[in-house]
Amino acid sequence: MEREFYRDTWVEIDLDDITANVQSMIRHLSKEQQIIAVVKANAYGHGDVQVAKVALEAGASCLAVAILDEAIALRNHGIKAPILVLGATRAENINVSAEKNISLTVYSSDWLKNAKQYLSADKKVSVHLKIDTGMSRLGVRDEQEFLEMMDIFEKEEVFQVEGVYTHFATADEVDTTYFDQQFEKFTQFLSLLPSQPTYIHTGNSATGLRFKEKTFNAVRMGIAMYGLTPSPDIRHLLPFPLKEAFSLHSRLVHVKMLKKGDKVSYGATYTSPQDEWVGTVPIGYADGWIRKHQGGEVLVDGKRCEIIGRVCMDQFMVRLPSELPVGTKVTLIGEQGSEKISMDEVAARLETINYEIPCTINFRVPRIFLEKQSIIEVRNTILL
Ligand SMILES: *Cc1c(COP(=O)(O)O)cnc(C)c1O
């Protein structure tokens, strides 16, 4: 495929890795358990439409996003699979979800009463009931209110209860005390249900990987689908290897020799300790490659090289092992030869979790999608 962008910085998404991760999870789960592929936030920065398609082809039965807008964007791209909105949706937008056949999360009796008022006469909407068992985020936590909601569901046929679920706060931690308490609470709520909905689900990736017997009949697979471990603490507990689908690359656009004592970038915070080669890399904090990367490493010519001086809005400088030609590939996240800079290394450098890294490499960096080793698509915008 022809290149459709002009900058020398891009993300590669290996869709075969996504397929492999979904299929590994399917093999790991029991036969009746389904996969809800979580593609919120532009599929954690990987590309929502492309990831949704391959996840469904690989065997996921349903998609989940955070907000209604994301679900509509998927529908607008022709995706017909069931989609669940995990976050809150305004009651007055209920007709949009009904028209587009998008399932909503419901979490309070007030919301239900309100939404009923807005729903057009001929419409029905599918909902998943969210129970707050300890996240204190979204969900009903009071049994009385839960029963009131059951009453509304019974009277108002406009709400079709497709699922019931909860979310664990500590599924990726070694200590399972709080997880067990949440699980206990969820089973208490389940015992109050008059009938079983199609989906009962508790599990994010960590739960699916570690406690499949506690995920009921579906797993909401996010981070593991992208090949990232939910937390470094449980890496040794993973039941199958994960394949990192996201890599970030650029190219040297200017190479020069600095003399001992020369300074680099804003604030002149770096001084060359000797004569040395330096390269300019065209990515900066406006792409999500933030200033905190100063002092971290990238791969150039298969070797680890230090980011020197402050990261600018659109560029940064790297110390080179020798003179290298303009156009030499720079890998910021991913592999070059036998060297690898993992998402976890980058997350540790920024003192955060791996989830945050691909999400914050923003739309200015085009995504190139690889499948069976060839480029299948280039995309540099989100939600269009
Ligand atoms: C984001 C999200 C998930 C996915 O979690 P991972 O840890 O990425 O697998 C699952 N459930 C809910 C409610 C979420 O918000």
The ligand as an ORCA input file, in Angstrom:
! r2SCAN-3c Opt
* xyz 0 1
  C     -11.377     -1.164     30.708
  C     -12.257     -2.155     31.344
  C     -12.009     -3.526     31.192
  C     -10.772     -4.078     30.544
  O      -9.756     -4.213     31.516
  P      -8.320     -4.831     31.166
  O      -7.613     -4.811     32.464
  O      -7.718     -3.905     30.165
  O      -8.549     -6.179     30.612
  C     -12.932     -4.410     31.711
  N     -14.031     -3.960     32.356
  C     -14.283     -2.659     32.533
  C     -15.513     -2.243     33.267
  C     -13.402     -1.710     32.059
  O     -13.647     -0.406     32.253
*
